[in-house]
Amino acid sequence: MNSKEAFIALNLIEGVGPIRVRQLLEVFTEASAILRASKDQLLTVPGVGLDTAHAIAHWEQTVDLTAELKRIADFGCHVLTQEDPHYPPLLSRDL
């Protein structure tokens, strides 16, 4: 799984939004590492409670990443993450 796919999966997990992802990245540094983390590892992140840690650790039970990637392709969409060179610079700044 590449980084973009990991960010898409994280976006589909209940209780995980942009602020939570940022908190998780401070500890795990890569989106795919967040998805590989155990529930106990996730619980070490400030602000991550039991329900969110469980949802992330078992994300494959609730997120159909293959179907989501197909939907993205079928609609002709292009997903940008902050790692993408085409990501708008003004959006990447913390205001």
Buried (B, 14 or more C-beta within 10 A) or exposed (E): EEBBBBBBBBBEBEEBEEEBBEBBBEBBEEBBBBBEBEBEBBBEBEEBEEEBBBBBBEBEEEBEBEEBBEEBEEEEEEEBEEEEEEEEEEEEEEE
